Amino acid sequence: MRTPDTRRGAQQGPVEPDGPGRRRATQADRSARTRTALLESAARGLSRYGYGHLKLEEVARDAGYTRGALYHQFKDKQDLALAVCAWYRETYWHEVARFVEQEPEPVAALLTLARGHAVFCRRDVARVPIALRLEFSGQDHPVGREVERNYETLLTRCAHLIDAGREAGTIPPGPPTRTLALAFVGALEGTVIALAGETPDDELFAARAVAGVLGLDPPA
């Protein structure tokens, strides 16, 4: 765990020592490291305890910073949770979605999504959307709306790929596209949750689960 240097003030976290050939860290660098550490800590807390039971002092302590450092970056718990949602979306793009976009064939893209999602969800921070979606179900709350926006982005991506697969004849006709996309995401999330900690079976069975939903033969 990071250990804060209290001599540098509450808004600054630990600073890596300068060495030969190493660029001296700027204030912007230190601020970015602080923000990332706090976001990761908050994501862990949200996935474990939910929004209602999240304690900002515990988030700061887990990240290795003071509560003052947290309030220097985020004005309150809602602001922090919204930032976590945005950070999750960006991280998911870099680690999963961009590889899906690179697949020219729709079925291959959907299986890439399933496998990548399973690998991504091996980290406890990846459970944040599921935890928050359940917590804010039926409520009109800014954090809940942001979580639903992220969920709709995933559904839309799946729906476009399903339509493309049907047009290409690689996905058989069947229920309406959105219904199939909902079943795809549900099967994927359910399998990943059930097989948490079961590596690499989580990746394999995630791909097999979504293939079954799509009416395809399971991948080897």
Helices and strands as residue ranges (DSSP letters): G 6-8, H 27-49, H 56-63, H 67-73, H 77-92, I 93-97, H 98-101, H 106-120, G 124-127, H 128-135, H 142-168, H 177-194, H 201-214
